[in-house]
Each structure stands twice: as C-alpha cells, then as structure tokens.
C-alpha cells in the first residue's frame, strides 16, 4: 500500500458521473484542491443512459414541479453556450392525440414552457397543421394538429468527459477505475482507502470534506464505505431505450403521449438511426447489471407504432441501453411520478469532517446542482472564488453557440482530406479540440491504424491520453457511438490495441 499522507485535499468526490464531475470542475475553478475517484469509467452509469436531452421537462408541469422546470429551462441556453459542439437546439413535434390530454392543456403547458425560463435564442412554440406540415409524413393520418416547441440535445457521456477534462486541466486529480473501499473520519479530515481496479494496488488519500456523488450507489456508499445507517434515500428507477434504423428524414424529434399517461420520444440519432424511449419502472437489482427487458422492448415498439405509419418491430432494433435513475424517494406511488429534483444533505457532526450527499437530479440541472453544492461546501470550508461556470466554456466549446457550421467549414478547409461526414462527426464530438486530435495530419494515412467505419488510431490515442479511455467499450459506446458501425471482430481488435496502449502508457508513467 502506498500512502499520500502529506497531502490533504480540500474535497474528495466519490463518483465520476455528471454530478461528481460537475462539482469537481466548479470547485477546482474556485481554488479548492479536489480529488475525484470513479470505480469504473466516466459516465459508465446513469449519466450515459439518459434520453440525451437538455430540457425543461414538459411533463413535470403535470406534477407541479415548477421550481425544477424553471431552473431546467433557464439552463438550456447556458449549457448550449458552454458546449455548442455537443449541445444544440432541437425542435419537438407533439401531436394532439384525441382522448388524451386536451389541446388547450397542451398549449397552456407550452405557454408556461416558453415564458418561465428566460428563453432568448431558442424559438417559441408554434401550432402545426398536420394536413400540410412535413412532420406528418411518417405519422398516421388521424393526427391533424400538433405543437412544435424547443429543447436541446446533448451528448451525455461526452458532457461528463469534458467536465472531467476541464477539472483536470484546472488542477483536479481525476482517477477512474479506482474504487473507494473505505472512508473513515479522523477528527477534522477523512482518510480514504482506494483500490486500483486494474492492478489491485491500494493507497490512502486524505481530505477535509467528502462528497458522495455515487448516483445509484449513493446509499451503498453510505452503508458500505462510510458506515452510516441512513441508507434508504433513493428510489431506483429503470429507464430503457431502443435504437432502430432511421424512421423519418425530418430533423425534428417527436413527443408521443401514451394511453397509460406516460410519454416517449422518437429522436433523430447519430444521422442514420432513431432513438426511442424512455420507460419508467422501479428497479431492485445491482445498477451495474441493468438491461432492457423484453416487456420494455415490446412497450416501446407498441407505443411508437401507435403513431408511425410503419410500425416499429422488435427485429428492427439494432441497439438498446438502460440506465438506473437514483431519484430522491419522495413516496410517490408510481415511478414516473417520483420527483426528478435533487436533494443535497449535509452530515457534519461537531468537530468532525463533513460529508455531503447528493440524492436525485438530472443531466439538465447538473451545473446548478454543482453551484448549490458549492454553497454547502463553502459553509463548511469557507469561501474561495466566485461562481464562474455560467459563463465558462467546456473544452472544445470556445466558439459562439450559433457558429457551429462556420467553425466546421474552417476545420474542413484545414483538413481537406477528411470525408465530410467524418469531419462533421469529429467537430461534433471534440469541437475546436479536433485540431489537437488531428495535429499535423495531411492525409488519412497520417491518422494511423484504421479500426473500422471512420475510427482511426489518432482518435483512439486522443481518448486514451486526454479522456481516460481504457477499453473498447469506453470508446465505442460512450465517447463515440461507433459501436453501431463496427463489427464484433473490429471491436475485439480495438480492445487488444487499447489494452497494449494503456499498459504501455502506465509503464511510462511508472518510470
């Protein structure tokens, strides 16, 4: 066991999801010293299993979650401006379904949606005549009226990776594949024992304050790591999605109401596909083992087929994914009614090191959650720098929110050998950092080994060196979605390459 006893960090964060990485970034940017440990890969849990929207949450208005909806709506344009390569506006078509929510109620909800969140750049709601609008083309003819409104799309796993990257660039220690096996209070500080998931090596780290941002494992950390008896704070809710070949050419997404009162989205995905989801059902297993059930696949296919002329069938599903949402247990009877708001709790006995726990939350509000957490941290450790993330940009996002197309053209001009779709994908994932990835490359051959589709060695090495990628899974299903395009043999070859590259990198670091 190695011991880092000389250094006492201000803050130790357990959990490399969006909330943990957001807090680490905000805190280190204010001058706190920060250490973050994630037992697996960044965004390997809930944060990569979302519907990938930065949205107000139109349906939350039905449950009177006005504070949450207003905060979420206000965050849409803030986050878009901070990362316009991975976040962009998306228009949603909400068909009026006779016998479900009346048109006047939908319009009232959308009026509130347009006016309580400080919308400036996103276009307002409008009513569609579905006898004329192109949005009606893939739908059954019984839908004659619809409403079109604005929200934003986000590449959720990359949002996490970029928060972690920015935190590290500002001085935070980000350690993935590192499990916190114990945490004990030693008077005014915490002593944490960490275990490297790749080598088994252990070390000790000390910090003045501990943040439990373990998502679905938040209660498990309390009981198994910290030793607390307060272990029933979250309600685990499974949300599953299916991906099918593209069902429509329209760039807009669809918001479908179901007869059971729930809703699903059908969203353009990765240029060639359609994403359909989500489900809502209570989950009682290990969050690491969550997977879609046959019943969920049938439900999503049936719900989408209520609207599409061409039904969605099981044999059209090319990929599925599931996430477990750690919702604060507010006693709601149905999973879809449980609050999506977050609750932050401080455990700070007199004279002992403080513990701050996060229960609930959603992707859209991660930055505001981080700011609220920093208020609680400063109550314990004293104030440092001022709040700053509202005007900050994430790595690669240092260009105007509306300038994506212009910046993409500059990249294409600088690297004319890139196929247009390849250039577009790289700029969507990396923004201005695509130039760091491409470096002095003057031809496709300069990008190194070809792994399949448009994935090359230069991109894989960039992810290993700058984004903590360790396995093919990290690359193919989180930092990119190239898993939709590579064969099993190609994925296996990538895994072997990465194993050797990561081993070599660790050897060099140890010398």
C-alpha positions in Angstrom: 0.0 0.0 0.0 1.3 3.5 -0.9 0.3 6.4 1.3 -0.3 10.0 0.2 -0.3 11.2 3.8 1.4 14.5 3.2 -1.4 16.0 1.0 -4.8 16.8 2.5 -7.2 17.7 -0.3 -10.0 20.1 0.4 -12.6 17.9 -1.3 -12.8 14.3 -2.2 -15.6 13.3 -4.6 -16.9 9.7 -5.0 -18.5 9.2 -8.4 -17.5 10.1 -12.0 -20.9 10.8 -13.3 -22.2 14.2 -14.4 -22.8 15.5 -10.8 -19.5 14.4 -9.5 -17.5 15.8 -12.4 -19.6 19.0 -12.4 -18.8 19.6 -8.7 -15.1 18.8 -9.2 -14.9 21.3 -12.1 -16.7 24.1 -10.2 -14.8 23.5 -7.0 -11.3 23.4 -8.5 -12.2 26.5 -10.6 -12.8 28.4 -7.3 -9.5 27.4 -5.8 -10.3 24.2 -3.9 -8.0 21.2 -4.2 -10.0 18.3 -5.5 -9.6 14.5 -5.9 -12.3 12.5 -7.7 -12.5 8.7 -7.8 -14.7 6.7 -10.1 -14.9 2.9 -9.7 -15.4 2.3 -13.4 -15.4 4.6 -16.4 -16.6 8.2 -16.5 -20.4 8.2 -17.2 -20.5 4.4 -17.1 -23.7 4.5 -15.0 -26.8 6.7 -15.2 -25.0 9.6 -17.0 -24.7 7.8 -20.3 -28.2 6.1 -20.0 -30.3 9.3 -20.4 -32.6 10.3 -23.3 -29.8 12.8 -24.1 -31.8 15.9 -23.7 -31.2 19.3 -22.1 -34.8 20.1 -21.4 -37.2 21.8 -19.1 -39.3 18.6 -18.6 -42.6 19.5 -20.1 -44.4 16.6 -18.4 -43.1 17.6 -14.9 -45.5 20.5 -15.1 -48.3 18.0 -14.5 -46.7 17.2 -11.1 -46.3 20.9 -10.2 -42.5 20.7 -10.3 -42.4 24.4 -11.2 -39.0 25.1 -9.5 -37.3 22.3 -11.3 -38.9 23.1 -14.6 -37.9 26.8 -14.4 -34.4 26.0 -13.4 -34.1 23.5 -16.2 -35.5 25.8 -18.8 -33.0 28.6 -17.7 -30.1 26.1 -18.1 -30.8 25.2 -21.7 -29.2 28.3 -23.3 -26.5 28.5 -20.6 -25.3 24.9 -21.4 -25.7 25.4 -25.1 -23.4 28.3 -25.0 -20.9 26.4 -22.9 -20.6 23.4 -25.2 -22.1 24.1 -28.7 -20.3 21.2 -30.2 -22.1 18.6 -28.0 -25.3 20.6 -27.2 -27.6 22.1 -29.8 -31.2 23.1 -30.3 -33.8 20.5 -31.2 -37.4 21.1 -32.2 -40.0 18.7 -30.9 -43.4 17.9 -32.5 -46.1 17.0 -30.1 -49.2 15.6 -31.9 -52.6 16.1 -30.3 -54.0 12.7 -29.6 -57.8 12.7 -29.3 -59.0 11.2 -26.0 -55.7 12.1 -24.1 -54.6 15.5 -22.9 -56.8 18.2 -24.5 -55.3 20.6 -26.9 -55.9 23.6 -24.6 -54.0 21.9 -21.8 -51.0 21.2 -24.1 -51.0 24.8 -25.3 -51.2 26.1 -21.7 -48.3 23.9 -20.7 -46.2 25.1 -23.7 -47.1 28.7 -23.0 -45.6 28.3 -19.5 -42.7 26.5 -21.0 -42.0 29.4 -23.3 -42.3 32.1 -20.7 -41.0 31.0 -17.3 -37.4 30.1 -18.3 -35.9 33.2 -19.7 -35.8 31.9 -23.3 -33.8 34.3 -25.6 -32.3 32.3 -28.5 -34.5 29.2 -28.7 -37.5 29.7 -31.0 -41.0 29.8 -29.4 -43.8 27.2 -29.7 -46.0 27.2 -32.8 -49.1 25.2 -33.8 -48.8 22.9 -36.8 -51.4 22.0 -39.3 -50.6 18.3 -39.8 -52.6 18.1 -43.0 -49.8 20.2 -44.6 -46.7 20.1 -42.4 -43.9 17.7 -43.4 -43.7 16.5 -39.8 -46.9 14.5 -40.6 -45.3 12.4 -43.3 -44.2 9.4 -41.1 -47.3 9.5 -38.9 -50.8 8.1 -39.2 -53.3 10.4 -40.8 -55.5 10.6 -37.7 -53.2 13.3 -36.2 -54.4 16.7 -37.7 -53.0 19.1 -35.1 -49.6 19.3 -33.4 -47.5 21.7 -31.4 -43.8 22.3 -32.1 -41.5 23.5 -29.3 -37.8 23.9 -28.4 -35.4 22.0 -26.2 -31.8 20.9 -26.7 -29.9 17.7 -27.5 -26.8 16.7 -25.6 -24.2 14.0 -26.0 -24.4 13.0 -22.3 -21.3 10.8 -22.0 -19.2 13.5 -23.6 -20.6 16.1 -21.3 -19.3 14.1 -18.4 -15.9 13.6 -20.0 -15.5 17.3 -20.8 -16.3 18.3 -17.3 -13.7 15.9 -16.0 -11.2 17.1 -18.6 -11.7 20.8 -17.6 -11.5 19.9 -13.9 -8.2 18.1 -14.5 -6.9 21.0 -16.7 -7.6 23.3 -13.7 -5.7 21.0 -11.3 -8.1 18.4 -10.0 -7.0 14.8 -9.7 -9.3 12.5 -11.7 -8.9 8.8 -11.1 -11.0 6.3 -13.0 -11.1 2.5 -12.4 -10.5 3.4 -8.7 -12.8 2.2 -6.0 -13.1 3.8 -2.6 -13.2 0.7 -0.3 -13.3 2.6 3.0 -13.7 6.1 4.4 -13.2 7.0 8.0 -13.4 10.2 9.9 -10.2 11.1 11.7 -11.3 14.2 13.6 -11.1 17.1 11.1 -10.4 15.1 8.0 -11.4 11.9 6.1 -9.0 9.1 5.4 -10.0 7.1 2.3 -8.6 3.8 1.1 -8.6 3.5 -2.7 -8.1 0.4 -4.8 -6.9 0.5 -8.4 -9.3 -1.6 -10.4 -6.7 -2.6 -13.0 -3.7 -3.5 -10.7 -5.3 -4.1 -7.3 -2.9 -1.7 -5.7 -4.2 0.4 -2.8 -3.4 3.8 -1.4 -4.7 6.2 1.1 -5.9 9.8 0.5 -6.9 12.4 3.0 -9.5 15.2 2.5 -11.2 17.8 4.6 -14.6 17.1 3.1 -16.2 14.2 1.4 -18.9 14.4 -1.4 -21.0 11.3 -2.1 -22.0 11.7 -5.8 -22.3 7.9 -6.4 -25.6 8.1 -8.2 -27.5 4.8 -7.9 -24.8 3.7 -5.4 -25.2 6.6 -3.1 -26.9 4.6 -0.4 -24.4 1.8 -0.9 -21.5 4.2 -0.3 -23.2 5.4 2.9 -23.6 1.9 4.3 -20.6 0.0 2.8 -17.9 2.7 2.7 -18.8 5.3 5.3 -20.6 3.0 7.7 -23.8 5.1 8.1 -27.2 3.6 9.0 -29.0 6.2 6.9 -29.5 4.1 3.8 -32.9 4.5 2.3 -32.8 7.8 0.5 -33.2 7.0 -3.2 -35.7 5.2 -5.3 -34.0 3.4 -8.2 -36.0 3.8 -11.4 -35.0 2.0 -14.6 -35.3 3.8 -17.9 -34.6 1.9 -21.2 -34.3 3.0 -24.8 -34.2 1.3 -28.2 -32.3 2.4 -31.3 -33.7 1.5 -34.7 -32.8 2.3 -38.3 -33.9 5.8 -39.2 -37.8 6.0 -39.2 -38.1 9.5 -40.7 -36.0 12.1 -42.5 -37.4 15.2 -40.7 -34.7 16.8 -38.5 -37.3 17.4 -35.7 -38.0 14.9 -32.9 -41.4 13.6 -31.8 -43.0 13.7 -28.3 -45.7 11.0 -28.1 -48.3 10.6 -25.5 -49.3 7.1 -24.5 -52.7 5.9 -23.4 -51.2 4.9 -19.9 -50.4 8.5 -19.2 -46.7 8.2 -19.9 -44.8 9.7 -22.8 -41.9 8.7 -25.1 -39.6 10.5 -27.5 -38.6 9.5 -31.0 -35.4 11.4 -31.8 -33.0 11.5 -34.8 -29.9 9.7 -33.6 -26.3 9.5 -35.0 -27.5 10.5 -38.5 -28.6 7.0 -39.5 -30.9 6.0 -36.6 -33.9 6.8 -34.5 -33.7 6.7 -30.7 -37.0 5.8 -28.9 -37.6 6.0 -25.1 -37.8 6.0 -22.2 -39.6 3.6 -19.9 -40.1 4.2 -16.2 -40.2 1.2 -13.8 -38.8 0.6 -10.3 -35.5 -1.3 -10.2 -34.3 -3.5 -7.3 -31.1 -5.1 -8.7 -27.4 -4.1 -9.0 -27.3 -0.9 -11.0 -24.3 -2.2 -12.9 -26.3 -5.1 -14.3 -29.3 -3.2 -15.5 -30.5 -4.2 -19.0 -33.7 -3.8 -21.0 -36.4 -6.4 -20.5 -38.5 -8.0 -23.3 -41.5 -6.3 -21.8 -39.8 -2.9 -22.2 -38.9 -3.5 -25.8 -42.5 -4.6 -26.6 -43.8 -1.5 -24.8 -41.6 1.0 -26.7 -42.3 -0.7 -30.0 -46.1 -0.6 -29.4 -46.1 3.0 -28.1 -44.2 4.2 -31.1 -46.3 2.1 -33.5 -49.4 4.0 -32.2 -48.1 7.0 -34.1 -45.9 5.8 -37.0 -47.5 4.6 -40.3 -44.7 1.9 -40.5 -44.8 0.1 -37.1 -41.7 -0.4 -35.0 -40.9 -4.1 -34.8 -38.5 -6.0 -32.5 -36.4 -7.2 -35.4 -35.7 -3.5 -36.3 -33.9 -2.9 -33.0 -30.2 -2.5 -33.6 -29.2 -1.5 -30.0 -30.7 -1.0 -26.6 -29.4 0.7 -23.4 -30.7 1.1 -19.9 -29.9 3.4 -17.0 -30.9 3.5 -13.4 -32.0 6.9 -12.1 -31.3 7.5 -8.4 -34.5 9.6 -7.7 -35.0 11.0 -4.3 -37.6 8.8 -2.6 -40.5 11.2 -2.0 -43.1 8.5 -1.5 -44.7 8.8 -5.0 -46.8 5.7 -5.9 -45.7 5.5 -9.5 -42.1 5.5 -10.8 -42.9 8.2 -13.4 -44.4 10.4 -10.7 -41.2 10.4 -8.5 -39.6 13.8 -8.3 -36.7 14.5 -10.7 -35.5 17.3 -8.5 -32.3 16.9 -6.4 -31.8 17.0 -2.6 -28.5 17.8 -1.0 -27.9 16.8 2.6 -25.0 17.7 4.9 -23.8 15.4 7.6 -21.3 17.4 9.8 -21.2 16.5 13.4 -19.5 19.0 15.7 -15.7 18.7 15.4 -15.8 16.0 12.7 -15.1 16.1 8.9 -18.2 16.9 6.9 -20.0 14.5 4.4 -22.2 15.9 1.7 -24.7 13.6 -0.1 -26.5 14.1 -3.4 -29.9 12.4 -3.9 -31.6 12.7 -7.3 -31.0 15.2 -10.1 -30.9 15.1 -13.8 -28.5 15.9 -16.6 -30.0 19.3 -17.4 -29.5 20.7 -13.8 -26.0 19.4 -13.1 -24.4 22.8 -13.3 -26.9 24.4 -10.9 -26.7 21.4 -8.6 -22.9 21.9 -8.5 -23.4 25.6 -7.6 -25.8 24.7 -4.8 -23.3 22.0 -3.6 -20.5 24.6 -3.6 -22.6 26.8 -1.3 -22.8 23.9 1.2 -19.1 23.2 0.7 -18.3 26.8 1.4 -20.4 26.7 4.6 -18.0 24.1 5.8 -14.7 25.1 4.4 -15.1 28.9 3.8 -15.5 30.8 0.6 -12.9 30.8 -2.1 -13.6 32.1 -5.6 -16.8 33.3 -7.0 -19.3 31.2 -9.1 -18.0 31.1 -12.6 -19.4 28.2 -14.6 -22.4 30.1 -16.0 -20.0 32.0 -18.4 -17.4 29.2 -18.7 -16.9 27.0 -21.8 -16.1 23.3 -21.8 -13.1 22.0 -23.8 -13.7 22.4 -27.5 -16.7 24.7 -27.0 -14.8 28.0 -27.3 -16.9 29.4 -30.2 -20.3 31.2 -30.5 -23.3 29.0 -29.9 -24.7 29.7 -33.3 -21.3 29.4 -35.1 -21.1 25.6 -35.4 -21.5 25.4 -39.2 -18.9 28.2 -39.8 -16.4 26.6 -37.5 -16.9 23.2 -39.1 -16.2 24.8 -42.5 -12.9 26.1 -41.1 -12.0 22.6 -40.0 -12.8 21.1 -43.4 -10.7 23.8 -45.1 -7.7 23.0 -42.8 -8.1 19.2 -43.3 -9.5 18.8 -46.8 -8.7 15.1 -46.9 -11.4 14.3 -44.4 -14.6 12.9 -45.6 -17.4 15.5 -44.9 -19.3 13.1 -42.6 -16.0 12.3 -40.7 -15.2 16.0 -40.3 -18.7 16.6 -39.0 -18.5 13.8 -36.5 -15.1 14.9 -35.2 -16.3 18.5 -34.8 -19.5 17.4 -33.1 -17.5 15.3 -30.6 -14.4 17.5 -30.0 -15.2 21.0 -31.2 -12.1 23.0 -31.6 -10.1 20.2 -29.8 -10.5 18.3 -33.1 -7.4 20.2 -34.2 -5.4 18.8 -31.3 -6.6 15.3 -32.2 -5.7 15.7 -35.9 -2.5 17.6 -35.3 -0.3 17.8 -38.4 -2.1 15.1 -40.4 -2.1 15.8 -44.1 -3.8 12.6 -45.3 -6.0 9.8 -44.0 -2.8 7.7 -43.7 -1.5 10.1 -41.1 -4.4 9.2 -38.8 -2.8 5.8 -38.2 -4.4 2.4 -37.9 -8.0 2.1 -39.2 -10.3 0.2 -36.8 -13.5 0.3 -39.0 -16.0 2.9 -40.1 -14.2 6.3 -39.7 -12.5 5.4 -36.5 -8.7 5.8 -36.6 -5.7 5.4 -34.2 -5.3 9.2 -33.8 -8.8 9.5 -32.3 -8.3 6.4 -30.1 -5.0 7.7 -28.7 -6.5 11.1 -28.1 -9.2 9.5 -25.9 -6.7 7.4 -24.0 -4.4 10.4 -23.4 -7.0 13.1 -22.7 -10.3 11.4 -21.8 -9.4 8.4 -19.6 -10.5 5.8 -22.2 -9.2 2.3 -21.2 -11.4 -0.3 -23.1 -13.1 -0.5 -26.5 -16.4 -0.1 -24.6 -15.3 3.3 -23.4 -14.6 4.4 -27.0 -17.4 2.7 -28.9 -20.4 3.2 -26.6 -19.6 6.2 -24.5 -17.1 8.7 -26.1 -18.4 7.8 -29.5 -21.2 5.6 -30.8 -19.0 3.8 -33.3 -20.2 0.6 -31.8 -23.3 1.0 -34.1 -20.9 0.6 -37.1 -18.1 -1.7 -36.1 -18.3 -5.5 -36.3 -17.6 -7.7 -33.4 -14.2 -8.6 -34.8 -13.3 -5.0 -35.3 -14.3 -4.2 -31.8 -12.2 -7.0 -30.5 -9.2 -5.8 -32.4 -9.7 -2.3 -30.9 -9.8 -3.8 -27.4 -6.5 -5.6 -28.0 -4.9 -2.4 -29.3 -6.1 -0.4 -26.4 -5.0 -2.9 -23.8 -1.5 -2.7 -25.2 -1.6 1.1 -25.5 -2.9 1.6 -22.0 -0.4 -0.8 -20.5 2.5 1.0 -22.3 1.2 4.3 -21.0 1.1 3.1 -17.4 4.6 1.7 -17.7 5.9 5.0 -18.9 4.1 6.8 -16.1 5.7 4.5 -13.5 9.3 5.0 -14.8 
